[in-house]
Amino acid sequence: MQHFRGPQELIDHLDIYGPQTVVDFGAGAGLLALPLAKKLSPDTGKLYAIDVQEGPLEVLRNAARKAHLYHIETLRGDLEKAGGSKLKDHIADWVIVANILFQAPDKETILREAFRVLKDHGTLVIIEWHPETAHMVGPKRETRIPKTVLFDLVRACGFASLREFALGEHHHGLIAKKS
């Protein structure tokens, strides 16, 4: 298992570059979307930031304009519905799912949507709250997803080559490939 101290260290480790297409599910105001977009070519790379709430997407759009990151496209979508990302099939090299599965009643639909938009051999990155840390930080413990449950769910949605990572003391995650 790899250990990362924080989101930027994880982003720096991912092989995201130049002309690739990255999708950030549950992008919010762009905590991950903005630094991810900086790794992409402004001419040939693309980052789709998807969230169910319009307010955070507006904050992200403003931050992207200020940073001259015009290759970020924001989309309002419900990822718990089939096709909810509004993206075409097989469009993405990477899908990032950070801190949204714990709060979603339909986790499987979100992961199936990631599978649908990923190209063959595309990469899924999931970041979730660690189930063993105190719930004084983050959501209640009972809403957090144990690693074994997360791995089983990801496999059931067609992903393979799973490897886990730790992200600080409060998060864990996995990286998987679309087979």
C-alpha positions in Angstrom: 0.0 0.0 0.0 1.3 3.5 -0.9 1.0 6.3 1.6 0.4 9.9 0.5 0.4 12.9 2.9 -2.3 14.8 1.1 -4.2 15.4 -2.1 -1.4 17.2 -3.9 1.0 14.5 -3.2 -1.4 11.9 -4.7 -2.1 14.1 -7.7 1.6 14.5 -8.3 2.0 10.7 -8.2 -0.8 10.0 -10.7 0.3 9.7 -14.3 -2.0 12.4 -15.5 -0.5 14.7 -18.2 -0.9 16.6 -21.4 -3.6 15.4 -23.8 -5.5 13.2 -21.4 -9.2 13.6 -20.4 -10.0 13.5 -16.6 -13.4 13.5 -15.0 -13.9 14.6 -11.4 -17.1 13.1 -10.0 -18.4 15.2 -7.2 -16.0 18.0 -8.0 -17.5 20.6 -5.7 -15.6 23.9 -5.8 -12.5 22.3 -7.4 -10.3 21.1 -4.6 -9.0 18.3 -6.9 -10.2 19.6 -10.3 -8.0 22.7 -10.3 -4.6 21.0 -9.5 -5.5 18.1 -11.8 -6.2 20.5 -14.7 -2.8 22.1 -14.3 -1.3 18.7 -15.2 -3.2 18.7 -18.5 -2.3 20.5 -21.7 -4.5 23.6 -22.1 -4.8 22.8 -25.9 -5.3 19.1 -25.9 -6.3 18.1 -22.4 -9.7 18.3 -20.8 -11.1 18.1 -17.3 -14.8 17.6 -16.7 -15.9 18.6 -13.3 -19.3 17.2 -12.3 -21.4 17.9 -9.3 -25.1 17.8 -8.3 -25.0 21.3 -6.8 -24.7 24.5 -9.0 -23.2 26.7 -6.3 -19.8 24.9 -5.9 -19.6 24.6 -9.7 -19.9 28.4 -10.1 -17.1 28.8 -7.5 -15.0 26.4 -9.6 -15.8 28.2 -12.9 -14.7 31.5 -11.4 -11.5 30.0 -10.0 -10.7 28.3 -13.3 -11.1 31.6 -15.2 -8.8 33.4 -12.7 -6.2 30.6 -13.2 -6.6 30.6 -17.0 -7.7 27.0 -16.9 -10.1 27.2 -19.8 -9.9 23.4 -20.5 -12.1 22.8 -17.4 -15.8 22.2 -18.3 -18.3 22.1 -15.4 -21.5 20.0 -15.7 -24.3 19.7 -13.3 -25.3 16.1 -13.1 -26.8 13.4 -10.8 -24.3 10.6 -10.7 -26.7 8.3 -9.0 -28.7 8.0 -12.3 -27.5 6.1 -15.3 -26.0 8.6 -17.7 -26.1 11.2 -15.0 -22.6 12.6 -15.8 -24.0 13.7 -19.3 -20.7 12.5 -20.9 -20.3 10.2 -23.9 -19.2 6.6 -23.5 -15.5 5.9 -23.4 -14.4 9.5 -23.2 -12.1 9.6 -20.2 -8.6 8.4 -19.4 -9.2 9.0 -15.6 -12.2 9.2 -13.3 -11.7 10.6 -9.8 -14.4 9.8 -7.2 -13.4 11.7 -4.0 -15.4 11.7 -0.8 -18.8 11.1 -2.4 -19.5 7.4 -2.1 -20.0 7.4 1.7 -23.0 9.7 1.3 -24.5 8.1 -1.8 -27.3 5.5 -1.3 -26.6 4.2 -4.8 -22.8 3.7 -4.9 -23.0 1.1 -7.6 -24.6 3.4 -10.1 -21.9 6.0 -9.5 -19.2 3.3 -10.2 -21.0 2.0 -13.2 -21.2 5.5 -14.6 -17.4 5.8 -14.1 -16.9 2.5 -15.9 -19.1 3.7 -18.8 -17.2 7.0 -19.4 -13.8 5.5 -19.0 -11.9 4.4 -22.1 -10.7 0.7 -22.1 -7.8 0.4 -19.7 -8.8 3.8 -18.2 -8.1 4.4 -14.5 -10.5 4.9 -11.6 -9.2 6.7 -8.4 -11.4 6.6 -5.3 -10.8 8.5 -2.2 -13.0 7.9 0.9 -13.0 8.5 4.6 -11.1 5.9 6.5 -13.6 3.9 8.5 -11.4 3.6 11.6 -10.6 7.2 12.3 -12.7 9.1 14.8 -15.8 10.7 13.5 -15.0 14.1 15.0 -13.4 14.8 11.6 -15.6 13.9 8.7 -18.8 11.9 8.6 -20.1 9.5 11.1 -18.3 6.2 11.3 -21.3 4.2 10.2 -21.5 6.0 6.9 -17.9 5.3 6.0 -17.0 2.4 3.6 -14.7 -0.4 4.9 -11.9 -1.2 2.4 -13.2 -4.8 1.8 -16.7 -3.5 0.9 -15.2 -0.8 -1.3 -13.0 -3.3 -3.1 -15.9 -5.8 -3.6 -18.1 -3.1 -5.0 -15.5 -1.8 -7.4 -14.8 -5.4 -8.7 -18.5 -6.0 -9.1 -18.7 -3.0 -11.4 -16.1 -4.5 -13.7 -12.8 -3.0 -12.5 -9.6 -4.9 -12.0 -6.0 -4.4 -11.0 -7.0 -2.8 -7.7 -4.4 -1.3 -5.4 -5.0 0.6 -2.2 -3.4 3.7 -0.9 -3.6 5.8 2.3 -4.1 9.5 2.1 -3.3 11.2 5.4 -4.7 9.8 8.6 -8.4 10.3 7.6 -8.7 8.9 4.1 -8.0 5.8 2.2 -8.5 4.9 -1.4 -7.9 2.7 -4.3 -6.8 2.8 -7.9 -8.4 0.4 -10.4 -8.3 -0.2 -14.1 -11.2 -0.7 -16.5 -10.6 -4.2 -17.8 
